Amino acid sequence: MMKGLVLRVYSKDKEDDMPHFTSAGESFNKLVNGKLRDILNMSGPPLKTTKTNFPRVVLVGLSKRTAGVDEQENWHEGKENIRAAVTEGCGQVQDLELSSVEVDPCGDAQAAAEEAAPMQMKHPWCFLGSGGISIKTPANMDLMRADVGGAATICSAIVSAAKLNLPINIIGLAPLCENMPSGRANKPGDVVRAQNGKTIQVDNTDAEGRLILADVLCCAHTFNPKLIINAATLTGATDVVLGPGATGVFTNSFWLWNKLFEASIKQGTMSGGWLSEYYTRKVVDCQLADVNNVGKYRSAGACTAVKFLGEFVTHPKWAHLDIAGVMTNKDEVLSLCKGMTGRATRTLIEF
């Protein structure tokens, strides 16, 4: 009998059996009602980051039907699509896979014939971002379990879309890792090559979120999506600028920004950022590779981070949501309970 290490609400009798709810899990599923806020607050050993177990968390923990999982074995030769991810200090590199969670209410023959373009939602899922070799200070490192917040937010929005039977195609991509120091860990100064051929000089292993997003953003373009949205607890700089009041939104599309802003009026608050080529130069100007994962200077960290991601995006409608400042709530926002917030899930559902 295997029990879910994080959810503790499902079980399966044999290895090949489909997981099913326990009686406690049935009650818990009704309690969370498709939301991940309380699940994020739960502590415990990290769940194995294999392509099988993560979708089980999403499917069994959030929904009984509608939301589907596409587990492509050796997706484009598997690890080749996540080169940047495996440079992180993961204890078991061989466990890394790229999984996709899909909602496709329009997925009939007619929709396929019409080539209905899906929306792409990306989210890095890092079970603990310790910083790797560039290790964080002990203060508040326990909060880094909230590095799953990007994946939790997007998965919640996807499952909600499934429950609401929204007539849209959504594909969610999740790069999975745990950033820990080890003999296999990436070292400052190492150079890796992303899927689009660009080389990345890794000067700070604590900036792992943008690394694992790089290849998955490249992969997203292969689906010919209508638009791309990624959410991540990416930078402390966003927290410094916006605090707990707003999500940092950076986009290359005024149309997409307007749509997100309209959705946020009803469900939350956001802030838009428009970047100059100055920040591109800060990222591109690199001694050993095409781009640097932290840029030349410490200032404007949120801006240089999104410009780094922009090196792997060619789609004209792309938005990056930096939710680092809103991932937790102490007592700043009275309408939210303390702990992990799940923001900006409601805004994405409204969008």
Contacts in CASP RR format, 6 or more apart in sequence:
PFRMAT RR
TARGET T0000
AUTHOR 0000-0000-0000
METHOD contacts of the structure
MODEL  1
MMKGLVLRVYSKDKEDDMPHFTSAGESFNKLVNGKLRDILNMSGPPLKTT
KTNFPRVVLVGLSKRTAGVDEQENWHEGKENIRAAVTEGCGQVQDLELSS
VEVDPCGDAQAAAEEAAPMQMKHPWCFLGSGGISIKTPANMDLMRADVGG
AATICSAIVSAAKLNLPINIIGLAPLCENMPSGRANKPGDVVRAQNGKTI
QVDNTDAEGRLILADVLCCAHTFNPKLIINAATLTGATDVVLGPGATGVF
TNSFWLWNKLFEASIKQGTMSGGWLSEYYTRKVVDCQLADVNNVGKYRSA
GACTAVKFLGEFVTHPKWAHLDIAGVMTNKDEVLSLCKGMTGRATRTLIE
F
1 11 0 8 1.000
1 12 0 8 1.000
1 13 0 8 1.000
2 11 0 8 1.000
2 12 0 8 1.000
3 10 0 8 1.000
3 11 0 8 1.000
4 10 0 8 1.000
4 11 0 8 1.000
4 47 0 8 1.000
5 44 0 8 1.000
5 45 0 8 1.000
5 46 0 8 1.000
5 47 0 8 1.000
5 48 0 8 1.000
6 39 0 8 1.000
6 42 0 8 1.000
6 44 0 8 1.000
6 45 0 8 1.000
6 46 0 8 1.000
6 47 0 8 1.000
6 57 0 8 1.000
7 25 0 8 1.000
7 28 0 8 1.000
7 39 0 8 1.000
7 42 0 8 1.000
7 57 0 8 1.000
7 60 0 8 1.000
7 61 0 8 1.000
8 24 0 8 1.000
8 42 0 8 1.000
9 21 0 8 1.000
9 22 0 8 1.000
9 24 0 8 1.000
9 25 0 8 1.000
9 28 0 8 1.000
9 29 0 8 1.000
9 60 0 8 1.000
9 61 0 8 1.000
10 19 0 8 1.000
10 20 0 8 1.000
10 21 0 8 1.000
10 22 0 8 1.000
10 25 0 8 1.000
10 56 0 8 1.000
10 60 0 8 1.000
10 61 0 8 1.000
11 19 0 8 1.000
11 20 0 8 1.000
11 22 0 8 1.000
12 18 0 8 1.000
12 19 0 8 1.000
12 20 0 8 1.000
19 56 0 8 1.000
19 60 0 8 1.000
20 60 0 8 1.000
21 29 0 8 1.000
21 60 0 8 1.000
28 61 0 8 1.000
29 61 0 8 1.000
29 62 0 8 1.000
29 64 0 8 1.000
31 38 0 8 1.000
32 38 0 8 1.000
32 39 0 8 1.000
32 61 0 8 1.000
32 62 0 8 1.000
34 61 0 8 1.000
34 62 0 8 1.000
34 63 0 8 1.000
34 156 0 8 1.000
34 159 0 8 1.000
34 160 0 8 1.000
34 163 0 8 1.000
35 156 0 8 1.000
35 342 0 8 1.000
35 345 0 8 1.000
36 62 0 8 1.000
36 149 0 8 1.000
36 152 0 8 1.000
36 153 0 8 1.000
36 155 0 8 1.000
36 156 0 8 1.000
36 342 0 8 1.000
36 345 0 8 1.000
37 337 0 8 1.000
37 340 0 8 1.000
37 341 0 8 1.000
37 342 0 8 1.000
39 61 0 8 1.000
39 152 0 8 1.000
40 145 0 8 1.000
40 146 0 8 1.000
40 148 0 8 1.000
40 149 0 8 1.000
40 152 0 8 1.000
40 339 0 8 1.000
40 340 0 8 1.000
40 342 0 8 1.000
41 339 0 8 1.000
41 340 0 8 1.000
43 145 0 8 1.000
46 127 0 8 1.000
46 128 0 8 1.000
46 178 0 8 1.000
47 53 0 8 1.000
47 54 0 8 1.000
47 57 0 8 1.000
47 127 0 8 1.000
48 95 0 8 1.000
49 90 0 8 1.000
49 92 0 8 1.000
49 95 0 8 1.000
49 96 0 8 1.000
49 125 0 8 1.000
49 127 0 8 1.000
49 176 0 8 1.000
49 177 0 8 1.000
49 178 0 8 1.000
50 95 0 8 1.000
50 97 0 8 1.000
51 71 0 8 1.000
51 97 0 8 1.000
51 98 0 8 1.000
51 99 0 8 1.000
51 176 0 8 1.000
52 71 0 8 1.000
54 99 0 8 1.000
54 125 0 8 1.000
54 174 0 8 1.000
54 176 0 8 1.000
55 69 0 8 1.000
55 71 0 8 1.000
55 99 0 8 1.000
55 101 0 8 1.000
58 67 0 8 1.000
58 69 0 8 1.000
58 101 0 8 1.000
58 155 0 8 1.000
58 159 0 8 1.000
59 67 0 8 1.000
59 68 0 8 1.000
59 69 0 8 1.000
62 155 0 8 1.000
62 156 0 8 1.000
62 159 0 8 1.000
63 159 0 8 1.000
63 162 0 8 1.000
63 163 0 8 1.000
65 162 0 8 1.000
66 103 0 8 1.000
66 105 0 8 1.000
66 162 0 8 1.000
66 163 0 8 1.000
66 165 0 8 1.000
67 101 0 8 1.000
67 102 0 8 1.000
67 103 0 8 1.000
67 158 0 8 1.000
67 159 0 8 1.000
67 162 0 8 1.000
68 101 0 8 1.000
68 102 0 8 1.000
68 103 0 8 1.000
68 104 0 8 1.000
68 162 0 8 1.000
69 99 0 8 1.000
69 100 0 8 1.000
69 101 0 8 1.000
69 102 0 8 1.000
70 99 0 8 1.000
70 100 0 8 1.000
70 101 0 8 1.000
70 102 0 8 1.000
71 99 0 8 1.000
72 100 0 8 1.000
75 81 0 8 1.000
75 97 0 8 1.000
75 98 0 8 1.000
76 219 0 8 1.000
78 97 0 8 1.000
78 98 0 8 1.000
79 86 0 8 1.000
79 93 0 8 1.000
79 96 0 8 1.000
79 97 0 8 1.000
80 195 0 8 1.000
81 98 0 8 1.000
81 195 0 8 1.000
81 215 0 8 1.000
81 216 0 8 1.000
81 218 0 8 1.000
81 219 0 8 1.000
82 96 0 8 1.000
82 98 0 8 1.000
82 175 0 8 1.000
82 212 0 8 1.000
82 215 0 8 1.000
82 216 0 8 1.000
83 192 0 8 1.000
83 193 0 8 1.000
83 194 0 8 1.000
83 195 0 8 1.000
83 215 0 8 1.000
84 192 0 8 1.000
84 194 0 8 1.000
84 200 0 8 1.000
84 211 0 8 1.000
84 212 0 8 1.000
84 214 0 8 1.000
84 215 0 8 1.000
85 96 0 8 1.000
85 175 0 8 1.000
85 176 0 8 1.000
85 177 0 8 1.000
85 211 0 8 1.000
85 212 0 8 1.000
85 215 0 8 1.000
86 93 0 8 1.000
86 96 0 8 1.000
86 177 0 8 1.000
87 186 0 8 1.000
87 190 0 8 1.000
87 192 0 8 1.000
87 202 0 8 1.000
87 211 0 8 1.000
88 132 0 8 1.000
88 177 0 8 1.000
88 178 0 8 1.000
88 179 0 8 1.000
88 185 0 8 1.000
88 186 0 8 1.000
88 205 0 8 1.000
88 208 0 8 1.000
88 211 0 8 1.000
88 212 0 8 1.000
89 132 0 8 1.000
89 133 0 8 1.000
89 177 0 8 1.000
89 178 0 8 1.000
89 179 0 8 1.000
89 180 0 8 1.000
89 181 0 8 1.000
89 182 0 8 1.000
89 183 0 8 1.000
89 184 0 8 1.000
89 185 0 8 1.000
89 186 0 8 1.000
89 205 0 8 1.000
90 96 0 8 1.000
90 177 0 8 1.000
90 178 0 8 1.000
90 179 0 8 1.000
90 180 0 8 1.000
90 182 0 8 1.000
90 184 0 8 1.000
91 178 0 8 1.000
91 180 0 8 1.000
91 182 0 8 1.000
91 184 0 8 1.000
93 184 0 8 1.000
96 176 0 8 1.000
96 177 0 8 1.000
97 176 0 8 1.000
98 173 0 8 1.000
98 174 0 8 1.000
98 175 0 8 1.000
98 176 0 8 1.000
98 216 0 8 1.000
98 219 0 8 1.000
99 173 0 8 1.000
99 174 0 8 1.000
99 176 0 8 1.000
100 171 0 8 1.000
100 172 0 8 1.000
100 173 0 8 1.000
100 174 0 8 1.000
101 155 0 8 1.000
101 158 0 8 1.000
101 171 0 8 1.000
101 172 0 8 1.000
101 174 0 8 1.000
102 170 0 8 1.000
102 171 0 8 1.000
102 172 0 8 1.000
103 158 0 8 1.000
103 159 0 8 1.000
103 161 0 8 1.000
103 162 0 8 1.000
103 166 0 8 1.000
103 168 0 8 1.000
103 169 0 8 1.000
103 170 0 8 1.000
104 118 0 8 1.000
104 169 0 8 1.000
104 170 0 8 1.000
105 162 0 8 1.000
105 165 0 8 1.000
105 166 0 8 1.000
105 167 0 8 1.000
105 168 0 8 1.000
105 169 0 8 1.000
106 116 0 8 1.000
106 167 0 8 1.000
106 168 0 8 1.000
106 169 0 8 1.000
107 116 0 8 1.000
107 169 0 8 1.000
111 169 0 8 1.000
115 224 0 8 1.000
116 169 0 8 1.000
117 169 0 8 1.000
117 224 0 8 1.000
117 225 0 8 1.000
117 226 0 8 1.000
118 168 0 8 1.000
118 169 0 8 1.000
118 170 0 8 1.000
118 171 0 8 1.000
118 223 0 8 1.000
118 225 0 8 1.000
118 226 0 8 1.000
119 168 0 8 1.000
119 169 0 8 1.000
119 170 0 8 1.000
119 171 0 8 1.000
119 225 0 8 1.000
119 226 0 8 1.000
119 227 0 8 1.000
119 228 0 8 1.000
119 229 0 8 1.000
120 170 0 8 1.000
120 171 0 8 1.000
120 172 0 8 1.000
120 173 0 8 1.000
120 220 0 8 1.000
120 223 0 8 1.000
120 225 0 8 1.000
120 227 0 8 1.000
120 228 0 8 1.000
120 229 0 8 1.000
121 154 0 8 1.000
121 157 0 8 1.000
121 158 0 8 1.000
121 170 0 8 1.000
121 171 0 8 1.000
121 172 0 8 1.000
121 173 0 8 1.000
121 228 0 8 1.000
121 229 0 8 1.000
121 230 0 8 1.000
121 231 0 8 1.000
121 348 0 8 1.000
122 154 0 8 1.000
122 172 0 8 1.000
122 173 0 8 1.000
122 174 0 8 1.000
122 213 0 8 1.000
122 216 0 8 1.000
122 217 0 8 1.000
122 220 0 8 1.000
122 228 0 8 1.000
122 229 0 8 1.000
122 230 0 8 1.000
122 231 0 8 1.000
123 149 0 8 1.000
123 150 0 8 1.000
123 151 0 8 1.000
123 152 0 8 1.000
123 153 0 8 1.000
123 154 0 8 1.000
123 155 0 8 1.000
123 172 0 8 1.000
123 173 0 8 1.000
123 174 0 8 1.000
123 230 0 8 1.000
123 231 0 8 1.000
123 232 0 8 1.000
124 147 0 8 1.000
124 150 0 8 1.000
124 151 0 8 1.000
124 174 0 8 1.000
124 175 0 8 1.000
124 177 0 8 1.000
124 208 0 8 1.000
124 209 0 8 1.000
124 212 0 8 1.000
124 213 0 8 1.000
124 216 0 8 1.000
124 232 0 8 1.000
125 147 0 8 1.000
125 148 0 8 1.000
125 149 0 8 1.000
125 150 0 8 1.000
125 151 0 8 1.000
125 174 0 8 1.000
125 175 0 8 1.000
125 176 0 8 1.000
125 177 0 8 1.000
126 144 0 8 1.000
126 147 0 8 1.000
126 148 0 8 1.000
126 177 0 8 1.000
126 178 0 8 1.000
126 179 0 8 1.000
126 208 0 8 1.000
126 209 0 8 1.000
126 212 0 8 1.000
127 145 0 8 1.000
127 147 0 8 1.000
127 148 0 8 1.000
127 176 0 8 1.000
127 177 0 8 1.000
127 178 0 8 1.000
128 144 0 8 1.000
128 145 0 8 1.000
128 147 0 8 1.000
128 178 0 8 1.000
128 179 0 8 1.000
128 180 0 8 1.000
129 136 0 8 1.000
129 144 0 8 1.000
129 147 0 8 1.000
129 178 0 8 1.000
129 179 0 8 1.000
129 180 0 8 1.000
129 206 0 8 1.000
129 208 0 8 1.000
130 136 0 8 1.000
130 141 0 8 1.000
130 144 0 8 1.000
130 179 0 8 1.000
130 180 0 8 1.000
130 181 0 8 1.000
131 179 0 8 1.000
131 181 0 8 1.000
131 205 0 8 1.000
131 206 0 8 1.000
131 208 0 8 1.000
132 179 0 8 1.000
132 180 0 8 1.000
132 181 0 8 1.000
132 185 0 8 1.000
132 186 0 8 1.000
132 205 0 8 1.000
132 206 0 8 1.000
132 208 0 8 1.000
133 181 0 8 1.000
133 185 0 8 1.000
133 186 0 8 1.000
133 187 0 8 1.000
133 188 0 8 1.000
133 205 0 8 1.000
134 188 0 8 1.000
134 204 0 8 1.000
134 205 0 8 1.000
134 206 0 8 1.000
135 181 0 8 1.000
135 206 0 8 1.000
136 144 0 8 1.000
136 206 0 8 1.000
143 327 0 8 1.000
143 328 0 8 1.000
146 233 0 8 1.000
146 327 0 8 1.000
146 328 0 8 1.000
146 340 0 8 1.000
147 209 0 8 1.000
147 233 0 8 1.000
149 231 0 8 1.000
149 233 0 8 1.000
149 323 0 8 1.000
149 327 0 8 1.000
149 340 0 8 1.000
149 342 0 8 1.000
150 231 0 8 1.000
150 232 0 8 1.000
150 233 0 8 1.000
150 323 0 8 1.000
151 174 0 8 1.000
152 340 0 8 1.000
152 342 0 8 1.000
153 231 0 8 1.000
153 323 0 8 1.000
153 342 0 8 1.000
153 343 0 8 1.000
153 344 0 8 1.000
153 345 0 8 1.000
153 348 0 8 1.000
154 172 0 8 1.000
154 174 0 8 1.000
154 229 0 8 1.000
154 231 0 8 1.000
154 348 0 8 1.000
155 172 0 8 1.000
155 174 0 8 1.000
156 342 0 8 1.000
156 345 0 8 1.000
157 345 0 8 1.000
157 348 0 8 1.000
157 349 0 8 1.000
158 170 0 8 1.000
158 172 0 8 1.000
160 345 0 8 1.000
160 349 0 8 1.000
161 168 0 8 1.000
161 170 0 8 1.000
161 349 0 8 1.000
164 349 0 8 1.000
171 220 0 8 1.000
171 223 0 8 1.000
171 225 0 8 1.000
173 216 0 8 1.000
173 219 0 8 1.000
173 220 0 8 1.000
174 216 0 8 1.000
175 212 0 8 1.000
175 213 0 8 1.000
175 215 0 8 1.000
175 216 0 8 1.000
177 208 0 8 1.000
177 212 0 8 1.000
179 205 0 8 1.000
179 206 0 8 1.000
179 208 0 8 1.000
185 205 0 8 1.000
186 192 0 8 1.000
186 202 0 8 1.000
186 205 0 8 1.000
187 202 0 8 1.000
187 205 0 8 1.000
188 202 0 8 1.000
188 203 0 8 1.000
188 204 0 8 1.000
188 205 0 8 1.000
189 201 0 8 1.000
189 202 0 8 1.000
189 203 0 8 1.000
189 288 0 8 1.000
190 201 0 8 1.000
190 202 0 8 1.000
191 199 0 8 1.000
191 200 0 8 1.000
191 201 0 8 1.000
191 202 0 8 1.000
191 288 0 8 1.000
191 289 0 8 1.000
192 199 0 8 1.000
192 200 0 8 1.000
192 202 0 8 1.000
192 211 0 8 1.000
193 199 0 8 1.000
193 200 0 8 1.000
194 200 0 8 1.000
194 214 0 8 1.000
194 215 0 8 1.000
194 218 0 8 1.000
194 312 0 8 1.000
195 214 0 8 1.000
195 215 0 8 1.000
195 218 0 8 1.000
195 219 0 8 1.000
195 312 0 8 1.000
196 218 0 8 1.000
196 312 0 8 1.000
198 289 0 8 1.000
198 290 0 8 1.000
198 291 0 8 1.000
198 311 0 8 1.000
198 312 0 8 1.000
199 288 0 8 1.000
199 289 0 8 1.000
199 290 0 8 1.000
199 291 0 8 1.000
200 211 0 8 1.000
200 214 0 8 1.000
200 289 0 8 1.000
200 290 0 8 1.000
200 291 0 8 1.000
200 292 0 8 1.000
200 293 0 8 1.000
201 286 0 8 1.000
201 287 0 8 1.000
201 288 0 8 1.000
201 289 0 8 1.000
201 291 0 8 1.000
201 292 0 8 1.000
201 293 0 8 1.000
202 211 0 8 1.000
202 293 0 8 1.000
203 292 0 8 1.000
203 293 0 8 1.000
203 294 0 8 1.000
203 295 0 8 1.000
204 293 0 8 1.000
204 294 0 8 1.000
207 293 0 8 1.000
207 294 0 8 1.000
207 305 0 8 1.000
209 232 0 8 1.000
209 234 0 8 1.000
210 232 0 8 1.000
210 234 0 8 1.000
210 293 0 8 1.000
210 305 0 8 1.000
210 308 0 8 1.000
210 309 0 8 1.000
211 293 0 8 1.000
213 230 0 8 1.000
213 232 0 8 1.000
213 309 0 8 1.000
213 312 0 8 1.000
214 308 0 8 1.000
214 309 0 8 1.000
214 311 0 8 1.000
214 312 0 8 1.000
215 312 0 8 1.000
217 228 0 8 1.000
217 230 0 8 1.000
217 309 0 8 1.000
217 310 0 8 1.000
217 312 0 8 1.000
217 313 0 8 1.000
218 312 0 8 1.000
220 228 0 8 1.000
220 315 0 8 1.000
221 228 0 8 1.000
221 313 0 8 1.000
221 314 0 8 1.000
221 315 0 8 1.000
225 315 0 8 1.000
226 317 0 8 1.000
227 253 0 8 1.000
227 256 0 8 1.000
227 315 0 8 1.000
227 317 0 8 1.000
227 318 0 8 1.000
227 319 0 8 1.000
228 313 0 8 1.000
228 315 0 8 1.000
228 317 0 8 1.000
228 318 0 8 1.000
228 319 0 8 1.000
229 256 0 8 1.000
229 318 0 8 1.000
229 319 0 8 1.000
229 320 0 8 1.000
229 321 0 8 1.000
229 348 0 8 1.000
230 309 0 8 1.000
230 318 0 8 1.000
230 319 0 8 1.000
230 320 0 8 1.000
230 321 0 8 1.000
231 320 0 8 1.000
231 321 0 8 1.000
231 323 0 8 1.000
231 344 0 8 1.000
231 348 0 8 1.000
232 320 0 8 1.000
232 321 0 8 1.000
232 322 0 8 1.000
232 323 0 8 1.000
232 324 0 8 1.000
233 322 0 8 1.000
233 323 0 8 1.000
233 324 0 8 1.000
233 325 0 8 1.000
233 327 0 8 1.000
234 302 0 8 1.000
234 305 0 8 1.000
234 306 0 8 1.000
234 320 0 8 1.000
234 322 0 8 1.000
234 323 0 8 1.000
234 324 0 8 1.000
235 301 0 8 1.000
235 302 0 8 1.000
235 305 0 8 1.000
235 322 0 8 1.000
235 324 0 8 1.000
236 301 0 8 1.000
236 302 0 8 1.000
236 324 0 8 1.000
236 325 0 8 1.000
237 300 0 8 1.000
237 301 0 8 1.000
237 302 0 8 1.000
237 305 0 8 1.000
238 248 0 8 1.000
238 302 0 8 1.000
238 322 0 8 1.000
238 323 0 8 1.000
238 324 0 8 1.000
238 325 0 8 1.000
239 324 0 8 1.000
239 325 0 8 1.000
241 302 0 8 1.000
242 248 0 8 1.000
242 271 0 8 1.000
242 325 0 8 1.000
242 326 0 8 1.000
243 325 0 8 1.000
243 326 0 8 1.000
243 332 0 8 1.000
244 325 0 8 1.000
244 326 0 8 1.000
244 328 0 8 1.000
244 329 0 8 1.000
244 330 0 8 1.000
244 332 0 8 1.000
244 333 0 8 1.000
245 269 0 8 1.000
245 325 0 8 1.000
245 326 0 8 1.000
245 332 0 8 1.000
245 333 0 8 1.000
246 269 0 8 1.000
246 270 0 8 1.000
246 271 0 8 1.000
246 326 0 8 1.000
247 264 0 8 1.000
247 269 0 8 1.000
247 270 0 8 1.000
247 271 0 8 1.000
247 321 0 8 1.000
247 322 0 8 1.000
247 323 0 8 1.000
247 325 0 8 1.000
247 326 0 8 1.000
247 343 0 8 1.000
247 344 0 8 1.000
247 347 0 8 1.000
248 270 0 8 1.000
248 271 0 8 1.000
248 272 0 8 1.000
248 273 0 8 1.000
248 302 0 8 1.000
248 321 0 8 1.000
248 322 0 8 1.000
248 323 0 8 1.000
249 257 0 8 1.000
249 260 0 8 1.000
249 270 0 8 1.000
249 271 0 8 1.000
249 272 0 8 1.000
249 273 0 8 1.000
249 319 0 8 1.000
249 320 0 8 1.000
249 321 0 8 1.000
249 322 0 8 1.000
250 272 0 8 1.000
250 273 0 8 1.000
250 274 0 8 1.000
250 275 0 8 1.000
250 302 0 8 1.000
250 303 0 8 1.000
250 306 0 8 1.000
250 319 0 8 1.000
250 320 0 8 1.000
250 322 0 8 1.000
251 257 0 8 1.000
251 260 0 8 1.000
251 272 0 8 1.000
251 273 0 8 1.000
251 318 0 8 1.000
251 319 0 8 1.000
251 320 0 8 1.000
252 313 0 8 1.000
252 316 0 8 1.000
252 317 0 8 1.000
252 318 0 8 1.000
253 316 0 8 1.000
253 317 0 8 1.000
253 318 0 8 1.000
253 319 0 8 1.000
255 317 0 8 1.000
256 317 0 8 1.000
256 318 0 8 1.000
256 319 0 8 1.000
257 272 0 8 1.000
257 319 0 8 1.000
259 351 0 8 1.000
260 270 0 8 1.000
260 319 0 8 1.000
260 347 0 8 1.000
260 351 0 8 1.000
261 270 0 8 1.000
261 272 0 8 1.000
263 347 0 8 1.000
263 348 0 8 1.000
263 350 0 8 1.000
263 351 0 8 1.000
264 270 0 8 1.000
264 344 0 8 1.000
264 347 0 8 1.000
264 350 0 8 1.000
266 350 0 8 1.000
267 344 0 8 1.000
267 346 0 8 1.000
267 347 0 8 1.000
267 349 0 8 1.000
267 350 0 8 1.000
268 343 0 8 1.000
268 344 0 8 1.000
268 346 0 8 1.000
268 347 0 8 1.000
270 344 0 8 1.000
270 347 0 8 1.000
275 303 0 8 1.000
275 306 0 8 1.000
275 307 0 8 1.000
279 300 0 8 1.000
279 303 0 8 1.000
279 304 0 8 1.000
279 307 0 8 1.000
280 307 0 8 1.000
282 295 0 8 1.000
282 296 0 8 1.000
282 297 0 8 1.000
282 300 0 8 1.000
282 304 0 8 1.000
282 307 0 8 1.000
283 291 0 8 1.000
283 292 0 8 1.000
283 295 0 8 1.000
283 304 0 8 1.000
283 307 0 8 1.000
283 308 0 8 1.000
283 311 0 8 1.000
284 290 0 8 1.000
284 291 0 8 1.000
284 311 0 8 1.000
285 292 0 8 1.000
285 295 0 8 1.000
285 296 0 8 1.000
286 292 0 8 1.000
286 295 0 8 1.000
290 311 0 8 1.000
291 308 0 8 1.000
291 311 0 8 1.000
292 308 0 8 1.000
293 308 0 8 1.000
294 304 0 8 1.000
295 304 0 8 1.000
295 308 0 8 1.000
302 322 0 8 1.000
305 322 0 8 1.000
306 320 0 8 1.000
306 322 0 8 1.000
309 320 0 8 1.000
310 318 0 8 1.000
321 344 0 8 1.000
323 343 0 8 1.000
323 344 0 8 1.000
326 341 0 8 1.000
326 343 0 8 1.000
326 344 0 8 1.000
327 340 0 8 1.000
327 341 0 8 1.000
327 342 0 8 1.000
327 343 0 8 1.000
328 339 0 8 1.000
328 340 0 8 1.000
328 341 0 8 1.000
329 336 0 8 1.000
329 337 0 8 1.000
329 338 0 8 1.000
329 339 0 8 1.000
329 341 0 8 1.000
330 338 0 8 1.000
330 339 0 8 1.000
331 338 0 8 1.000
333 341 0 8 1.000
END
